[in-house]
Amino acid sequence: MAPKRPDGAGAFPKAVRTPAPKTPDPSALYAALDLGTNSCRMLIAQPKGSQFHVVDSFSKSVQLGKGLEASGRLSRASMARTVQALRICRKKLIKHDVGRMRLVATEACRRAQNSKNFMNYVRRETGLKLEIIKPEEEARLAVVSCAPLVSTRTEQLLVVDIGGGSTELVWLDLSKVPPLERPRSIMRMGRGFVGGASPFPAASVVDWISVPLGVATLREMFDDVEDDSGRYALMSVHFEEQLAGFSPFYHEPPREGFQIIGTSGTVTTVAATHLGLRRYDRTKVDGLRMTSDQIERVIQGYLALGPQGRRMNSHIGRDRQSLIMSGAAILQALLRIWPTDRLSVADRGLREGILYSQMSSDGVLEDGPF
């Protein structure tokens, strides 16, 4: 018998990663939850053709990693905020009777000394069992989520996922994959960066790295620097120094055939500002291509506003105003190393990667299983 909620209103979700169905069910609902250093986000979706249709979603800035850089531990206040958000997620999972789900936690829980205690606290208070994933899997799932945005003309691809506590970079060589197969070859990475024997053309991972610095941790590291422009410059230089172990750091690719896909709140905020959107519109942002010069103009505009101006700016939003410059510092460092005319903005990430991986492996997508 399934364990009941304390209020008797229904069963808890059964597991962190529910087993694959014996027969594909294209009407089944899937859920993916991403608990990061700054945000708790969840999607509930149903397969639809070769994509999926979002049935319900949740996103909340919980600041789980606040103070982690200094103490090495998750604070009581941060854990309590997060549990409150997870209770809402649990209610949505029960409401929609989700059959397949994967609930993951990333950098803050990887680093915190008391993460095991936190996992037990979450399980006790919500009935949800979270899975702390390794940096490589986080990077791989971010890559999978971006597959629909890969151009058939791309031969060298850099996928960048700027998170709250870490930033993942994956460099892929697609030059040996037929152009029309390139997006699909990225989707197949749901099985791993180094796959086994396959009859399909495979993308090659040149190198990948997980830098333990994201928008929240980088901002916290330089919180004692009062000068706004000075702090921004120091953050950007410091992040660049962390890339010395990433082999493509030493090679500038030709602009032709090179694509960067950026997936993060930073990149989507910069894109929305560039477009002058009064209200955020995912359909206009996801897949937008920007040049290095366009991005630099937006960032310089943020600097000109100053902290107070950014707080009042509708394009940035209250949840992101304190973190936008640390994210911009990371973005500027990347474009300083690899300038491009083709940075694709991805309003997608870990949650979408989890959904694509589960649905394609279950064979419920039209072009799957991959």
Phi, psi and omega per residue, in radians:
M1 nan 2.351 -3.124
A2 -1.212 2.434 3.112
P3 -1.099 2.480 -3.091
K4 -1.642 2.646 3.000
R5 -1.131 2.672 3.136
P6 -0.970 -0.559 -3.117
D7 -1.524 0.045 3.089
G8 1.244 0.261 -3.024
A9 -1.560 0.069 3.108
G10 2.676 3.105 -3.074
A11 -1.519 2.638 3.003
F12 -1.246 2.690 2.960
P13 -0.992 2.502 -2.948
K14 -1.283 -0.651 -3.023
A15 -2.764 2.887 3.129
V16 -1.219 -0.735 3.118
R17 -2.295 1.699 -3.041
T18 -1.224 2.567 -3.098
P19 -1.156 2.673 3.127
A20 -1.178 2.516 3.121
P21 -1.207 2.667 3.131
K22 -1.194 -0.612 3.075
T23 -2.208 2.415 -3.117
P24 -1.041 2.371 3.105
D25 -2.183 1.725 -3.091
P26 -1.156 -0.176 3.118
S27 -1.684 -0.056 -3.078
A28 -1.198 2.657 3.076
L29 -1.735 2.472 -3.140
Y30 -2.130 2.618 3.100
A31 -2.314 2.528 3.054
A32 -2.372 2.210 3.121
L33 -2.093 2.326 -3.132
D34 -2.126 1.903 3.073
L35 -1.767 1.843 -3.099
G36 -1.806 -2.957 -3.120
T37 -1.197 -0.565 -3.082
N38 -1.947 -0.620 -2.974
S39 -2.218 2.708 2.963
C40 -2.045 2.093 -3.049
R41 -2.375 2.494 -3.131
M42 -2.480 2.550 3.012
L43 -2.201 2.431 2.957
I44 -2.065 2.196 -2.986
A45 -2.496 2.848 3.121
Q46 -2.191 2.411 3.108
P47 -0.992 2.474 3.115
K48 -2.600 1.780 -3.089
G49 1.117 -2.204 3.105
S50 -1.692 0.074 3.131
Q51 -2.111 -2.704 3.028
F52 -2.525 2.749 3.133
H53 -1.893 2.189 -3.128
V54 -1.342 2.147 -3.129
V55 -1.608 -0.665 -3.131
D56 -2.727 2.747 -3.128
S57 -2.615 2.868 3.102
F58 -2.642 2.433 3.088
S59 -2.637 2.249 -3.122
K60 -2.585 2.327 3.036
S61 -1.380 1.878 -3.086
V62 -1.815 -0.256 3.124
Q63 0.900 0.853 -3.123
L64 -1.022 -0.642 -3.073
G65 -1.562 0.189 -3.123
K66 -1.091 2.150 -3.133
G67 1.489 -0.075 -3.102
L68 -1.119 -0.667 -3.110
E69 -1.021 -0.666 -3.086
A70 -1.485 -0.685 -3.007
S71 -1.748 -0.414 -3.064
G72 1.364 0.087 -3.088
R73 -2.303 2.688 3.006
L74 -1.387 2.296 -3.102
S75 -1.366 2.793 3.120
R76 -1.078 -0.723 -3.127
A77 -1.116 -0.736 3.139
S78 -1.119 -0.735 -3.141
M79 -1.161 -0.686 3.134
A80 -1.132 -0.735 3.092
R81 -1.050 -0.726 -3.093
T82 -1.177 -0.738 3.126
V83 -1.084 -0.665 3.089
Q84 -1.045 -0.745 3.108
A85 -1.152 -0.709 -3.118
L86 -1.175 -0.501 3.059
R87 -1.108 -0.666 3.097
I88 -1.149 -0.731 3.109
C89 -1.057 -0.755 3.135
R90 -1.034 -0.759 3.139
K91 -1.061 -0.681 3.124
K92 -1.177 -0.704 3.119
L93 -1.086 -0.722 3.124
I94 -1.220 -0.758 -3.130
K95 -0.986 -0.742 -3.075
H96 -1.603 -0.006 3.123
D97 0.905 0.939 -3.082
V98 -1.216 2.270 -3.109
G99 -1.634 -0.553 -3.098
R100 -2.160 2.209 -3.119
M101 -2.615 2.737 2.986
R102 -2.490 2.177 -3.031
L103 -2.076 1.935 -2.998
V104 -2.112 2.684 3.044
A105 -2.153 2.643 -3.024
T106 -2.132 -2.265 -2.839
E107 -0.997 -0.788 -3.109
A108 -1.023 -0.746 -3.139
C109 -1.324 -0.451 3.048
R110 -1.176 -0.635 -2.997
R111 -1.615 -0.497 -3.004
A112 -1.189 2.383 3.119
Q113 -1.159 -0.489 -3.091
N114 -1.847 0.449 -3.090
S115 -1.124 -0.610 3.126
K116 -1.113 -0.741 3.093
N117 -1.091 -0.669 3.123
F118 -1.136 -0.744 3.115
M119 -1.040 -0.729 3.119
N120 -1.156 -0.667 3.111
Y121 -1.095 -0.767 3.118
V122 -1.087 -0.798 -3.120
R123 -1.094 -0.727 -3.108
R124 -1.179 -0.696 -3.043
E125 -1.507 -0.463 -3.038
T126 -2.163 -0.312 -3.055
G127 1.417 -0.002 -3.137
L128 -1.595 2.364 3.087
K129 -1.871 1.948 -3.131
L130 -1.548 2.644 3.136
E131 -2.016 2.106 3.092
I132 -1.470 1.985 -3.083
I133 -1.637 2.710 -3.137
K134 -1.365 2.768 -3.133
P135 -0.977 -0.660 -3.112
E136 -1.101 -0.711 3.140
E137 -1.226 -0.639 3.082
E138 -1.055 -0.769 3.122
A139 -1.126 -0.754 -3.107
R140 -1.101 -0.756 -3.125
L141 -1.188 -0.595 3.063
A142 -1.116 -0.684 3.105
V143 -1.102 -0.823 -3.126
V144 -1.018 -0.706 -3.110
S145 -1.088 -0.459 -3.063
C146 -1.586 -0.019 -3.070
A147 -0.884 -0.752 -3.119
P148 -1.123 -0.278 -3.102
L149 -1.667 -0.040 -3.114
V150 -1.310 2.208 3.135
S151 -1.325 2.541 3.079
T152 -1.207 -0.237 3.111
R153 -1.602 -0.065 -3.078
T154 -1.382 2.225 3.056
E155 -1.877 -0.591 3.068
Q156 -2.118 2.194 -3.041
L157 -2.204 2.292 3.019
L158 -2.029 2.082 3.067
V159 -1.823 2.215 -3.091
V160 -2.145 2.182 3.108
D161 -2.057 1.819 -3.127
I162 -1.590 1.864 -3.116
G163 -1.735 -2.945 3.113
G164 -1.367 -0.647 -3.087
G165 -2.027 -0.193 3.126
S166 -2.671 2.836 3.092
T167 -2.263 2.170 -3.135
E168 -1.812 2.341 3.067
L169 -2.166 2.298 3.088
V170 -2.275 2.186 3.118
W171 -1.854 2.203 -3.083
L172 -2.120 2.434 3.040
D173 -1.805 2.018 -3.119
L174 -1.899 0.141 -2.992
S175 -1.106 -0.432 -3.122
K176 -1.678 0.064 3.116
V177 -1.737 2.281 3.080
P178 -0.935 2.418 -3.033
P179 -0.839 -0.793 -3.093
L180 -1.214 -0.299 -3.123
E181 -1.630 -0.107 -3.000
R182 -1.089 -0.842 3.091
P183 -1.036 -0.709 -3.107
R184 -1.181 -0.580 3.124
S185 -1.140 -0.508 3.076
I186 -1.238 -0.725 3.127
M187 -1.030 -0.604 -3.118
R188 -1.167 -0.225 3.136
M189 -1.261 -0.021 3.003
G190 -1.036 -0.341 3.134
R191 -1.558 -0.147 3.133
G192 2.338 2.722 3.114
F193 -1.147 -0.656 3.124
V194 -1.954 1.701 -3.080
G195 -1.500 2.930 3.077
G196 -1.474 -2.866 3.140
A197 -1.097 2.343 -3.120
S198 -2.577 2.476 3.096
P199 -1.317 -0.154 -3.068
F200 -1.616 2.634 3.061
P201 -1.089 2.408 -3.035
A202 -2.032 2.394 2.976
A203 -1.272 2.532 -3.109
S204 -1.862 2.225 3.090
V205 -1.458 1.936 3.118
V206 -1.238 -0.820 3.106
D207 -2.939 2.787 3.031
W208 -2.557 2.710 -3.128
I209 -2.613 2.532 2.996
S210 -2.021 1.914 3.128
V211 -1.558 2.158 -3.079
P212 -1.321 0.791 3.088
L213 -2.397 2.180 3.048
G214 -2.249 -2.930 -3.048
V215 -1.108 -0.619 -3.117
A216 -1.384 -0.817 -3.087
T217 -1.216 -0.643 3.116
L218 -1.182 -0.722 3.107
R219 -1.099 -0.741 -3.133
E220 -1.137 -0.621 -3.116
M221 -1.105 -0.591 -3.090
F222 -1.946 0.446 -3.081
D223 -1.142 -0.403 -3.092
D224 -1.471 -0.070 3.101
V225 -1.493 2.021 -3.030
E226 -1.369 -0.640 -3.094
D227 -1.233 2.153 -3.044
D228 -1.077 -0.898 -3.131
S229 -1.154 -0.683 3.129
G230 -1.121 -0.729 3.111
R231 -1.079 -0.772 3.141
Y232 -1.030 -0.810 -3.124
A233 -1.115 -0.741 3.137
L234 -1.123 -0.719 3.132
M235 -1.095 -0.739 -3.103
S236 -1.148 -0.771 3.140
V237 -1.160 -0.738 -3.130
H238 -1.098 -0.718 3.127
F239 -1.126 -0.753 3.136
E240 -1.005 -0.649 -3.127
E241 -1.114 -0.460 -3.113
Q242 -1.330 -0.155 -3.081
L243 -1.631 0.076 -3.070
A244 -1.062 -0.458 -3.139
G245 -1.517 0.032 -3.127
F246 -1.658 1.993 -2.952
S247 -0.995 -0.681 3.121
P248 -1.156 -0.163 3.120
F249 -0.968 -0.522 -3.035
Y250 -1.661 0.056 -3.089
H251 -2.297 2.089 3.075
E252 -1.540 2.081 -3.108
P253 -1.346 2.758 3.015
P254 -1.156 2.546 -3.114
R255 -1.153 -0.575 3.125
E256 -1.257 2.219 3.132
G257 1.455 0.099 -3.140
F258 -1.960 2.338 -3.131
Q259 -2.372 2.361 2.952
I260 -1.881 2.334 2.983
I261 -1.991 2.122 3.139
G262 -1.876 2.164 -3.140
T263 -2.128 1.932 3.133
S264 3.103 2.877 3.044
G265 -1.124 -0.538 3.103
T266 -1.067 -0.875 -3.059
V267 -1.158 -0.722 3.140
T268 -1.205 -0.587 3.091
T269 -1.173 -0.753 3.091
V270 -1.056 -0.726 -3.139
A271 -1.136 -0.760 3.139
A272 -1.109 -0.653 3.093
T273 -1.157 -0.763 3.112
H274 -1.013 -0.690 -3.124
L275 -1.401 -0.229 -3.123
G276 1.228 0.580 -3.087
L277 -1.270 2.219 3.065
R278 -1.295 -0.595 3.068
R279 -2.282 2.346 -3.063
Y280 -1.050 2.351 -3.131
D281 -2.323 1.850 -3.082
R282 -1.026 -0.630 -3.091
T283 -1.133 -0.446 3.113
K284 -1.565 -0.403 -3.057
V285 -1.615 -0.822 -3.077
D286 -1.128 2.090 -3.125
G287 1.638 -0.125 3.101
L288 -1.075 2.454 3.079
R289 -1.873 2.362 -3.137
M290 -2.267 2.643 3.070
T291 -1.615 2.853 3.079
S292 -1.006 -0.686 -3.116
D293 -1.147 -0.711 3.126
Q294 -1.120 -0.726 3.133
I295 -1.145 -0.732 3.140
E296 -1.089 -0.651 3.115
R297 -1.110 -0.709 3.120
V298 -1.127 -0.778 -3.109
I299 -1.119 -0.735 3.109
Q300 -1.113 -0.571 3.063
G301 -1.135 -0.690 3.067
Y302 -1.071 -0.769 3.135
L303 -1.096 -0.707 -3.135
A304 -1.119 -0.557 3.132
L305 -1.177 -0.611 -3.052
G306 1.321 2.977 -3.088
P307 -0.976 -0.781 -3.107
Q308 -1.164 -0.735 3.126
G309 -1.125 -0.653 3.124
R310 -1.184 -0.611 3.109
R311 -1.107 -0.535 -3.093
M312 -1.594 -0.131 -3.025
N313 -1.398 2.143 -3.075
S314 -1.217 -0.426 -3.130
H315 -1.216 -0.523 -3.048
I316 -1.495 -0.798 3.127
G317 1.534 2.655 -3.057
R318 -1.166 -0.615 -3.113
D319 -1.178 -0.445 -3.001
R320 -1.931 -0.163 -2.994
Q321 -1.074 -0.584 -3.123
S322 -1.393 -0.221 -3.060
L323 -1.995 -0.146 -3.006
I324 -1.127 -0.600 -3.085
M325 -1.327 -0.549 3.048
S326 -1.191 -0.680 3.057
G327 -1.139 -0.710 3.102
A328 -1.117 -0.615 3.115
A329 -1.114 -0.696 3.084
I330 -1.150 -0.800 -3.124
L331 -1.087 -0.748 3.139
Q332 -1.127 -0.680 3.115
A333 -1.059 -0.740 -3.138
L334 -1.130 -0.743 -3.110
L335 -1.315 -0.386 3.043
R336 -1.213 -0.631 -3.137
I337 -1.407 -0.762 -3.075
W338 -2.212 1.322 3.124
P339 -1.089 2.467 -3.089
T340 -2.606 2.696 3.012
D341 -1.718 0.082 -3.031
R342 -2.396 1.154 2.959
L343 -1.621 2.054 -3.140
S344 -1.635 2.287 -3.114
V345 -1.540 2.208 -3.118
A346 -2.027 1.962 2.994
D347 -1.562 1.206 -3.078
R348 -2.922 2.941 -3.100
G349 -3.139 -2.381 -3.005
L350 -1.019 -0.764 -3.118
R351 -1.065 -0.796 -3.137
E352 -1.146 -0.649 3.095
G353 -1.095 -0.720 3.095
I354 -1.091 -0.797 -3.124
L355 -1.109 -0.818 3.110
Y356 -1.024 -0.767 -3.099
S357 -1.100 -0.785 -3.128
Q358 -1.181 -0.782 -3.087
M359 -1.185 -0.720 -3.126
S360 -1.202 -0.669 3.124
S361 -1.208 -0.489 3.095
D362 -1.409 -0.222 3.134
G363 1.350 0.446 -3.106
V364 -1.735 -0.009 3.023
L365 -1.666 2.592 -3.040
E366 -1.046 -0.640 -3.109
D367 -1.663 0.104 -3.093
G368 -1.796 3.121 -0.049
P369 -1.270 2.571 -3.098
F370 -1.521 nan nan
